[in-house]
Structure formats: structure tokens, C-alpha cells
Amino acid sequence: MSVRLGNVRKKIWKFSTLYLMMLPGVAYLLINNYLPMYGITIAFKDINFAKGIWGSDWNGMQNFKFLFSSSDAYLITRNTILYNAAFIVIGTIVGVGTAIFLNEIKNKLAVKFYQSVLLLPYLISMVLVSYLVYSLLSVNVGFMNKTILPALGIDPVSWYNEPKYWPFILVIVNLWKGIGFSCVVFLAAIIGINKDYYEAAMLDGASKWQQIRKITIPLIAPIVIMMTMLSIGRIFYSDFGLFYQVPMNSGALFSTTNVIDTYVFRALMQLGDIGMSAAAGLYQSVVGFILVILSNYAVRKFSKDNALF
């Protein structure tokens, strides 16, 4: 036993510098991620501000019953899953296609320019994006109502009062903002493909489309699948700025823009119902945790079977 303790002390002393460098990260993880977990108890309490959070009475599963007995639980769950599913599918297809097109451009300066243009929206704050969208869709001064629709002979549309348009608007905005990042990831995978494959295919008379279909797509498929699985792990989480800032928090659009993240925020800020918002947040976290574990298992199994790592 003493020999083991001595070996442990030697290892700690040997790597003491690395442990010291690790301390800030560990402290941040504990303070930001683990200490707040004690707040889970709020989801099971009837919060009374006079008694305080810890002095409030326990109410068991009443907050969850109230949440799931209303139509809100189905609505926010449906919106969260369907939007994220659309983001994953459309974003992956467009990201791979854009990366393939960029790889076919031989002018290096042009490639860098296009990459910068595509990546720029990813670096813009969602608050700024919301005002860009507003300048496009504003009822009185928007570019769509003032220029595009009159040119097509269509009457102006009150975009912020019409829920039916927003599934398409949000998907387009998310695609425009995020395509640059996914494109860079897939382009890096394409650049890593051995050029000998393409040279051999050209010698056999393969067309460009055949090279893409038979070489490029199969060889980057492991990266595409891995990125998709990682995205599925966060399918219960949404971009708060996209669903809250871009629709300008319009109540008329809640049926198509309300997701779990925005619901929790509104329940807390507008209704003042801490217990129900905590219950919704816990519901999101538990299901998200399960999906992360399952997607992590799937990624590990897939990477093992296909020798990715």
C-alpha cells in the first residue's frame, strides 16, 4: 500500500505543472456545470418567495403534471424535434454539396474568398441577424413588401403575424448562418482524400459526377455520419436566439416558433412560474442526456466498425 502511495505521489509531482494548468478548467466545470445541478430540486417544489426556494413546500410531480397536461408540452417538443431534424438533414446535404463545389474551384484566392463569405454569417450575433431579417420582412419598410412582392404583383404580407411562413424562414436563416461552419468541416475531409483515387478514376474515363458519387461521397461518409450523430445528441436543444430574437418574440407566431428553450425563458420571465420552467428544463436535460449517451454509443460503435479512430 505504501509503495502504491509513493508511486502516486511521484506521478503527481512529475505532472504537477499539468495538474496546475488543469485546475482553472476543473474549477469552471464544477462551478458552471455541477454546482447548479442542486437547483433541480426547484422542479419538485411549490415555490413561495416569502419562504424562499429552500423553505418552499415540496409538491412532488405536480409541476410536471401541469406541464404535460397542457398542450404546451406537445407543441414545444414537436417544434424542437422537427426543427432540429430539418436543420440536420438540410444543413448536412447543403454543407456537403457546397464543400464539393468549393473543392472543384482551382483558383486558391477565389476559394478563400468564398470560404470567408460563407463563414461570415456564422460569426454574426443572432441579435444582429434578427434585425437583418426584420429589414427584409418588416411590414412597412421591409425589402420583401416594398420591392420583391410588388414586382411579382403580390399583396404585402404581415410576416410577423403569419405563423405558416416561419418554418421556412427559420430553416433558411439557420442554413444561411450555419452553412459556413459545416462547409469548412466537410471541405477539410474532402481535401484529405488521396488524389490518386481521382487520377485512377480519370484514367478509367470516369466523369466528374461519377468521381463525386463513387469516390468523394463514400470517403467522407464516416465524417458525415459522425457529425450527424453528434447533432442528434443535441436534438432537444435549440438556438435560443434563432427562435426568440429572429421572430421578434411575436405572440402570434408561438405555434411555430415556440421551442423548449424559449418556453422555459417565457415561463420564468413572463409567468414567473419558476417551478414549471424548472420542470420543463429538467425534462429537456434528461431527454437530451439520454440522446447524448445513445449518440455517443452509436458514434463509438460506428467508428470502431469502420476504423475511424
C-alpha positions in Angstrom: 0.0 0.0 0.0 2.8 2.4 0.9 4.6 1.6 -2.4 1.4 2.5 -4.3 1.0 5.7 -2.4 4.6 6.5 -3.1 4.1 5.9 -6.8 1.0 8.1 -6.8 2.9 10.9 -5.1 5.8 10.6 -7.7 3.3 10.8 -10.6 1.5 13.8 -9.1 4.8 15.6 -8.6 6.1 14.6 -12.0 2.9 16.0 -13.7 2.3 18.8 -11.2 2.6 21.5 -13.8 -0.1 19.9 -16.0 -2.4 19.5 -12.9 -2.0 23.2 -12.2 -2.9 24.0 -15.7 -5.9 21.8 -15.4 -7.2 23.5 -12.2 -8.9 26.5 -13.9 -10.8 24.2 -16.3 -11.9 21.9 -13.5 -13.0 24.8 -11.3 -15.0 26.3 -14.2 -16.6 22.8 -14.8 -17.6 22.4 -11.1 -18.9 26.0 -10.7 -20.7 26.3 -14.0 -21.9 22.7 -14.6 -22.1 20.8 -11.4 -23.0 23.2 -8.5 -26.1 24.5 -10.3 -27.5 20.9 -10.5 -28.7 21.3 -6.9 -31.3 23.6 -8.4 -33.1 20.5 -9.9 -35.0 20.5 -6.6 -36.9 23.6 -7.8 -38.8 21.4 -10.3 -40.3 19.4 -7.4 -41.3 22.4 -5.2 -44.2 24.8 -4.9 -42.1 28.0 -4.9 -43.2 30.6 -2.3 -41.0 33.7 -2.4 -41.9 34.5 1.2 -40.4 31.2 2.4 -37.6 31.2 -0.1 -36.5 28.5 -2.5 -35.2 26.0 0.1 -38.1 26.7 2.5 -40.8 26.2 0.0 -43.0 23.1 0.3 -42.4 20.0 -1.8 -45.1 19.2 -4.3 -43.7 16.1 -5.9 -44.6 15.8 -9.6 -47.2 18.5 -9.7 -45.1 20.8 -11.9 -44.6 18.0 -14.4 -48.3 17.1 -14.3 -49.2 20.7 -15.0 -46.7 20.9 -17.8 -47.7 17.7 -19.6 -51.4 18.1 -19.1 -51.4 21.2 -21.2 -50.9 21.4 -25.0 -47.6 23.3 -24.5 -45.6 20.1 -23.8 -46.6 18.5 -27.1 -46.2 21.8 -29.0 -42.7 22.7 -27.8 -41.5 19.1 -28.1 -42.8 18.8 -31.6 -41.3 22.1 -32.7 -37.9 21.4 -31.1 -37.5 17.9 -32.7 -38.9 18.8 -36.1 -36.9 22.0 -36.5 -33.6 20.3 -35.4 -34.3 17.3 -37.7 -34.8 19.7 -40.6 -31.6 21.6 -39.6 -29.6 18.4 -39.5 -30.9 17.0 -42.8 -30.9 20.1 -44.9 -27.7 21.5 -43.3 -25.8 18.3 -44.0 -26.9 18.0 -47.6 -26.2 21.6 -48.4 -23.0 21.6 -46.4 -21.6 18.6 -48.3 -22.7 20.0 -51.7 -21.1 23.3 -51.0 -17.9 21.7 -49.8 -17.8 19.6 -53.0 -18.3 22.7 -55.2 -15.6 24.7 -53.4 -13.2 21.7 -53.8 -13.7 21.9 -57.6 -12.6 25.6 -57.7 -8.9 25.6 -58.7 -8.3 29.3 -58.0 -7.0 29.4 -54.4 -7.8 33.1 -54.0 -11.4 32.5 -55.1 -11.8 29.6 -52.7 -10.6 31.7 -49.8 -12.9 34.5 -50.8 -15.9 32.2 -51.0 -15.0 30.5 -47.7 -14.8 33.9 -46.0 -18.2 34.9 -47.4 -19.8 31.7 -46.3 -18.2 31.8 -42.8 -19.0 35.4 -42.1 -22.7 34.9 -41.1 -21.6 32.2 -38.6 -19.6 34.9 -36.7 -22.5 37.4 -36.6 -24.5 37.8 -33.4 -28.1 36.4 -33.7 -29.4 39.8 -32.4 -27.9 41.4 -35.5 -29.3 38.6 -37.7 -32.7 39.3 -36.3 -32.6 42.9 -37.4 -31.3 41.9 -40.8 -34.3 39.6 -41.1 -36.6 42.4 -39.9 -35.2 44.8 -42.5 -36.2 42.1 -45.1 -39.6 41.2 -43.7 -40.9 44.4 -42.0 -44.5 45.2 -42.9 -44.0 48.9 -43.7 -40.3 49.2 -44.8 -39.2 45.6 -45.5 -37.5 44.8 -48.7 -39.9 42.0 -49.5 -43.1 44.0 -49.1 -41.6 47.2 -50.7 -39.7 45.7 -53.6 -40.0 41.9 -54.2 -43.7 41.3 -53.8 -44.9 44.4 -55.7 -42.7 43.4 -58.6 -44.4 40.0 -58.6 -47.9 41.5 -58.3 -48.4 40.1 -54.8 -50.0 42.0 -52.0 -47.8 42.8 -48.9 -47.7 40.1 -46.2 -47.7 40.7 -42.5 -44.8 38.3 -41.9 -44.7 38.7 -38.1 -48.4 37.8 -37.8 -48.5 34.8 -40.1 -47.2 31.6 -38.5 -47.4 29.5 -41.6 -44.3 31.2 -43.2 -42.0 30.8 -40.3 -40.9 27.2 -40.5 -39.4 28.0 -43.9 -38.0 31.4 -42.7 -36.3 29.8 -39.7 -34.8 27.0 -41.7 -33.4 29.4 -44.3 -32.0 31.7 -41.6 -30.4 28.8 -39.8 -29.0 27.4 -43.0 -27.6 30.8 -44.1 -25.9 31.3 -40.7 -24.5 27.8 -40.1 -23.6 26.6 -43.6 -20.1 28.2 -43.5 -19.0 26.2 -40.4 -20.3 22.8 -41.7 -18.9 23.5 -45.1 -15.4 24.0 -43.6 -15.6 20.7 -41.8 -16.7 18.7 -44.9 -14.2 20.6 -47.1 -11.3 19.6 -44.7 -12.4 15.9 -45.1 -12.5 16.2 -48.9 -9.1 17.8 -49.1 -7.7 14.9 -47.1 -8.7 12.4 -49.7 -5.8 10.9 -51.6 -5.6 12.4 -55.1 -4.5 9.0 -56.5 -8.1 7.9 -56.4 -9.2 10.7 -58.7 -6.3 10.1 -61.1 -7.1 6.4 -61.4 -10.8 7.3 -62.0 -9.9 9.7 -64.7 -7.7 7.1 -66.4 -10.7 4.8 -66.4 -12.8 7.5 -68.1 -14.9 8.5 -65.1 -16.9 11.7 -65.4 -16.8 14.4 -62.7 -20.2 13.3 -61.3 -19.0 9.7 -61.2 -15.9 10.7 -59.2 -18.0 12.6 -56.8 -20.6 9.8 -56.4 -18.1 6.9 -56.3 -15.1 8.5 -54.5 -15.8 11.7 -52.7 -19.1 10.9 -51.0 -18.2 7.4 -49.9 -14.9 8.5 -48.4 -16.4 11.4 -46.5 -19.4 9.4 -45.4 -17.8 8.4 -42.0 -17.3 12.1 -41.1 -20.9 13.0 -42.3 -22.4 10.2 -40.2 -20.3 11.1 -37.2 -21.3 14.8 -37.4 -25.0 13.8 -37.9 -24.9 11.5 -34.8 -23.3 14.3 -32.7 -26.1 16.7 -33.9 -28.8 14.1 -33.0 -27.3 14.1 -29.5 -28.4 17.8 -29.1 -31.7 17.5 -30.9 -33.6 18.5 -27.8 -31.7 21.8 -27.5 -32.4 24.8 -29.7 -30.7 28.0 -30.7 -32.4 30.4 -28.3 -31.5 33.5 -30.4 -32.9 32.0 -33.6 -36.3 31.2 -32.1 -36.6 34.2 -29.8 -34.8 37.1 -31.4 -35.5 36.4 -35.1 -39.3 36.2 -34.8 -39.1 39.3 -32.5 -40.9 37.4 -29.7 -44.2 37.8 -31.6 -47.0 36.1 -29.7 -48.9 35.4 -33.0 -46.0 33.1 -34.0 -45.8 31.0 -30.9 -47.4 28.0 -32.6 -44.5 27.6 -34.9 -41.6 29.3 -33.1 -42.0 28.2 -29.5 -39.5 25.5 -28.5 -38.3 24.2 -25.2 -35.7 26.8 -24.6 -38.0 29.8 -25.4 -40.8 28.2 -23.4 -38.6 27.9 -20.3 -37.5 31.5 -20.6 -41.0 32.8 -21.1 -42.4 30.7 -18.2 -39.8 32.2 -16.0 -39.8 35.9 -17.2 -43.4 36.4 -18.1 -45.4 34.0 -15.9 -43.0 34.0 -13.0 -43.5 30.2 -12.7 -40.1 29.0 -11.5 -41.3 25.5 -10.7 -42.8 24.8 -14.1 -39.9 26.4 -16.0 -37.5 24.2 -13.9 -39.6 21.1 -14.7 -39.5 21.9 -18.4 -35.7 22.5 -18.2 -35.2 19.2 -16.3 -37.4 17.4 -18.9 -35.2 18.8 -21.7 -32.0 17.9 -19.8 -32.9 14.3 -19.1 -34.1 13.5 -22.6 -31.1 15.4 -24.0 -28.8 13.4 -21.7 -30.3 10.1 -22.9 -29.9 11.2 -26.5 -26.2 12.2 -25.9 -25.4 8.9 -24.4 -27.1 7.0 -27.2 -25.5 9.0 -29.9 -22.1 8.7 -28.2 -22.6 4.9 -28.1 -23.6 4.9 -31.8 -20.5 7.1 -32.7 -18.2 4.8 -30.8 -19.7 1.6 -32.4 -19.6 3.1 -35.9 -16.1 4.4 -35.5 -14.9 1.0 -34.2 -16.6 -0.9 -37.0 -15.2 1.4 -39.6 -11.8 2.0 -38.1 -12.2 5.8 -37.9 -10.0 6.1 -34.8 
